[in-house]
Amino acid sequence: MPVQAYFLYTVTVLIWGSTWLAIKFQLGEVDPLVSVIYRFGIASLLLFGWCLLARARIRLRPAEHAFIALQGLCLFGINYWLVYWSEVYLTGGVVAVVFATMVFMNFLNARLFLRRSVAPVVVAGGVVGMIGVALLFWPEVESLSLGDGALRGLLFALASTYCASLGTIVATRNTVFGLPVISINAWGMFYGTLVLCVAGLVTGVEFHFPERTSYAVALLYLSVFGSIIAFGAYLRLLALIGPDRAGYNSMMTPLVALLISTFFEGYTWTVPAALGLVLIVAGNLLAMRRAAAPA
């Protein structure tokens, strides 16, 4: 795998792993959906400004807009709305386990829509990593009951994950066809923000901005690092190694989040969690061991 790909992969995993902590500073006063609208709205405006300064192509053909709108709908819009609904009924750990299945959804969707073959070693790495994620959040998985709306939450989480996978496939298609990443994300986040605004109006959420400095700082971090930098790196990563290997970051991200929580929130590691850590890392090394050429 190219050195650049290792760097981009590390950037996405570390940033998205840290966003879990940043999001906690936004909870309580504002509906989560509104916070996501602020996040991608600001990111989109900054990216359009960057495009103007860098003289990157902003004007796109209608067909290009259609595919970028689909990417924005799936990757920056509906999946975020659904995942927040899933967390109404499920714990964050269970949602993280469900979201880790995106690596397998990417295998399937890459085969269906991009005609890419999947190396057996990547599938094996995904299986090992999935077991690791389940062990990492074992107490929450073990206590899961399908009553009290949990089944509805699981369906929301699965739908969110599949939607994110489809967005990844469309993003791979957009980068392969030579569209500039900065323009793709500027327009994609714009379309995603529009979808979320419609969802907010339909559900009747209240739009307001807290006066807390911590909220503003967290929002700026999520907009610049969690959205502009991380998604920029992710799209370049898709073009380099494909959605199957790139999708493995859905397993590494919660691991990084728990490592950060260990230092800042006093998270206590258990034997199953430690074993899960080992399996996730082992699965990651297995999946990234060698890059197969797309079929």
VOGU-3710 file (C-alpha; in Angstrom, 3 decimals, decimal comma):
1> mpvqayflyt> 0,000/0,000/0,000  1,422/3,449/-0,869  2,959/5,499/1,951  0,471/8,272/1,173  -2,395/5,849/1,791  -1,039/4,953/5,255  -0,831/8,644/6,088  -4,385/9,393/4,871  -5,760/6,335/6,679  -4,092/7,392/9,930
11> vtvliwgstw> -5,415/10,945/9,586  -9,022/9,821/9,099  -8,933/7,317/11,971  -7,325/9,708/14,465  -9,581/12,639/13,606  -12,841/10,687/13,515  -11,842/8,884/16,699  -11,407/12,248/18,415  -14,690/13,688/17,132  -16,584/11,461/19,575
21> laikfqlgev> -15,143/13,548/22,410  -15,832/16,842/20,596  -19,466/15,890/20,003  -20,003/15,501/23,765  -19,404/19,247/24,166  -22,368/19,862/21,862  -24,921/17,739/23,677  -27,640/19,070/25,959  -28,789/22,444/24,623  -29,180/21,920/20,890
31> dplvsviyrf> -30,864/19,113/18,989  -28,077/16,901/17,547  -29,563/17,266/14,066  -29,143/21,041/14,282  -25,527/20,658/15,381  -24,830/18,478/12,325  -26,474/21,110/10,105  -24,190/23,759/11,586  -21,185/21,468/11,149  -21,637/20,665/7,472
41> giaslllfgw> -23,022/24,093/6,626  -19,887/25,795/7,961  -17,644/23,184/6,332  -19,356/23,697/2,974  -18,971/27,486/3,120  -15,287/27,176/4,036  -14,688/24,708/1,215  -16,359/26,972/-1,343  -14,145/29,813/-0,110  -11,122/27,535/-0,464
51> cllararirl> -12,201/26,660/-4,021  -12,328/30,338/-4,919  -8,905/31,052/-3,437  -7,346/27,993/-5,062  -9,250/28,591/-8,308  -10,572/25,048/-8,164  -13,418/24,081/-10,451  -16,800/24,883/-8,892  -19,023/24,824/-11,961  -19,996/21,240/-12,691
61> rpaehafial> -22,055/19,540/-15,335  -25,625/18,426/-14,427  -24,601/14,752/-14,387  -21,732/15,550/-12,025  -24,079/17,486/-9,745  -26,438/14,499/-9,696  -23,759/12,079/-8,454  -22,341/14,575/-5,959  -25,857/15,289/-4,658  -26,326/11,529/-4,193
71> qglclfginy> -23,036/11,389/-2,295  -24,090/14,328/-0,117  -27,486/12,758/0,497  -25,971/9,465/1,660  -22,660/10,475/3,240  -23,424/13,880/4,769  -27,198/13,779/5,155  -29,533/10,850/5,708  -26,981/8,600/7,436  -26,341/11,208/10,152
81> wlvywsevyl> -30,076/11,724/10,672  -30,652/7,967/10,988  -27,739/7,361/13,336  -29,033/9,991/15,759  -32,461/8,341/15,677  -30,827/4,984/16,388  -29,151/6,424/19,490  -32,570/7,324/20,862  -33,115/3,576/21,364  -29,579/2,128/21,580
91> tggvvavvfa> -26,387/2,829/23,476  -23,464/4,356/21,617  -21,490/1,129/21,910  -24,139/-0,961/20,167  -24,412/1,657/17,410  -20,619/1,512/16,996  -20,796/-2,279/16,596  -23,539/-1,977/13,976  -21,645/0,766/12,144  -18,569/-1,476/12,009
101> tmvfmnflna> -20,507/-3,725/9,612  -19,980/-1,026/6,981  -16,772/-2,764/5,969  -18,827/-5,771/4,790  -21,425/-3,546/3,142  -18,582/-1,891/1,250  -17,430/-5,314/0,041  -20,897/-6,028/-1,339  -21,582/-2,587/-2,788  -18,135/-2,310/-4,392
111> rlflrrsvap> -18,805/-5,608/-6,135  -22,341/-4,665/-7,189  -21,804/-1,085/-8,341  -18,086/-0,783/-9,142  -17,413/-4,359/-10,295  -14,476/-4,591/-7,868  -13,290/-7,953/-6,602  -12,517/-8,280/-2,911  -9,333/-10,007/-1,755  -10,015/-12,867/0,721
121> vvvaggvvgm> -7,414/-11,407/3,090  -9,482/-8,210/3,345  -12,638/-10,185/4,170  -10,719/-12,177/6,785  -9,448/-8,948/8,320  -12,996/-7,627/8,431  -14,268/-10,723/10,244  -11,470/-10,560/12,825  -12,036/-6,832/13,333  -15,798/-7,255/13,678
131> igvallfwpe> -15,333/-9,771/16,468  -12,941/-7,314/18,086  -15,436/-4,443/17,963  -18,120/-6,673/19,517  -15,737/-7,576/22,366  -14,758/-3,928/22,785  -18,371/-3,063/23,613  -19,301/-6,471/25,021  -21,217/-5,285/28,140  -23,542/-3,183/25,960
141> veslslgdga> -23,919/-5,949/23,366  -24,602/-8,578/26,057  -27,297/-6,465/27,721  -29,071/-5,665/24,439  -32,752/-6,566/24,459  -35,007/-6,301/21,421  -37,752/-4,775/23,549  -38,409/-1,102/24,297  -37,714/0,046/20,752  -34,280/-1,582/20,483
151> lrgllfalas> -35,291/-3,410/17,292  -36,336/-0,073/15,790  -32,979/1,356/16,851  -31,134/-1,534/15,206  -33,026/-0,958/11,958  -32,176/2,751/12,063  -28,508/1,933/12,730  -28,353/-0,620/9,914  -30,069/1,786/7,506  -27,649/4,538/8,509
161> tycaslgtiv> -24,665/2,253/7,979  -25,857/1,065/4,574  -26,565/4,653/3,551  -23,015/5,640/4,537  -21,688/2,684/2,542  -23,603/3,788/-0,549  -22,211/7,293/-0,059  -18,710/5,809/0,074  -19,294/3,940/-3,187  -20,596/7,077/-4,925
171> atrntvfglp> -17,645/9,070/-3,548  -15,278/6,424/-4,959  -16,970/6,765/-8,331  -16,684/10,560/-8,218  -12,964/10,511/-7,409  -12,211/7,834/-10,012  -13,886/9,991/-12,678  -11,391/12,748/-11,937  -13,519/15,266/-10,058  -11,465/17,408/-7,632
181> visinawgmf> -11,949/16,312/-4,028  -12,322/19,867/-2,752  -15,184/20,556/-5,188  -16,826/17,192/-4,506  -16,905/17,812/-0,765  -17,943/21,472/-1,053  -21,003/20,585/-3,122  -21,612/17,283/-1,315  -21,733/18,938/2,102  -23,943/21,671/0,671
191> ygtlvlcvag> -26,465/19,106/-0,582  -26,215/17,124/2,651  -26,903/20,281/4,670  -29,981/21,010/2,550  -31,333/17,511/3,213  -30,745/17,865/6,951  -32,423/21,293/6,964  -35,507/19,765/5,359  -35,414/16,940/7,946  -35,148/19,528/10,720
201> lvtgvefhfp> -38,120/21,508/9,416  -40,205/18,355/8,996  -39,470/17,165/12,543  -39,892/20,641/14,016  -36,507/20,972/15,711  -35,590/24,346/17,177  -32,703/26,207/15,571  -30,616/28,249/18,005  -26,938/28,701/18,830  -25,660/28,290/22,432
211> ertsyavall> -23,471/30,988/23,928  -21,034/28,468/25,429  -17,462/28,836/24,153  -16,985/25,064/24,412  -19,834/24,516/21,933  -18,334/26,935/19,402  -14,835/25,448/19,732  -16,188/21,901/19,323  -18,229/22,991/16,301  -15,187/24,592/14,692
221> ylsvfgsiia> -13,128/21,436/15,297  -15,853/19,212/13,844  -16,286/21,482/10,817  -12,608/21,962/9,966  -10,946/18,745/11,150  -13,865/16,287/11,369  -15,388/17,355/8,052  -13,032/19,259/5,747  -9,734/17,536/6,559  -10,985/14,037/7,450
231> fgaylrllal> -13,440/13,691/4,558  -10,882/15,197/2,184  -8,364/12,575/3,277  -11,017/9,849/3,110  -11,970/10,593/-0,499  -8,329/10,539/-1,559  -7,947/7,266/0,334  -10,892/5,762/-1,554  -9,180/6,555/-4,839  -5,906/4,986/-3,655
241> igpdragyns> -6,991/1,744/-1,950  -10,705/1,381/-2,684  -13,765/1,308/-0,415  -13,117/-2,200/0,947  -9,881/-1,366/2,753  -10,782/2,266/3,434  -14,014/1,135/5,090  -12,016/-0,601/7,814  -11,704/2,760/9,574  -15,281/2,189/10,820
251> mmtplvalli> -13,709/-0,400/13,138  -10,610/1,584/14,093  -12,482/4,811/14,910  -14,315/3,565/18,057  -11,054/2,014/19,239  -9,302/5,399/19,026  -12,294/7,009/20,761  -11,969/4,625/23,720  -8,211/5,168/23,917  -8,841/8,915/24,135
261> stffegytwt> -11,577/8,305/26,701  -9,050/6,372/28,809  -6,974/9,528/29,293  -9,713/12,171/29,444  -12,721/10,375/30,942  -11,224/7,560/33,000  -12,482/4,679/30,852  -11,597/1,362/32,538  -10,430/-1,479/30,319  -11,727/-5,010/30,842
271> vpaalglvli> -10,312/-8,308/29,605  -12,862/-8,612/26,726  -12,185/-4,980/25,718  -8,421/-5,572/25,714  -8,886/-8,713/23,625  -11,111/-6,703/21,289  -8,352/-4,121/20,896  -5,880/-6,839/19,904  -8,302/-8,363/17,369  -9,151/-5,001/15,794
281> vagnllamrr> -5,488/-4,156/15,310  -4,754/-7,682/14,012  -7,659/-7,492/11,580  -6,512/-4,076/10,420  -2,977/-5,347/9,757  -4,393/-8,338/7,902  -6,683/-6,209/5,728  -3,955/-3,688/4,884  -1,175/-6,236/4,390  -1,102/-5,938/0,625
291> aaapa> -3,061/-3,853/-1,855  -4,871/-5,777/-4,533  -5,509/-4,174/-7,891  -9,197/-3,404/-8,529  -10,911/-5,845/-10,861
//
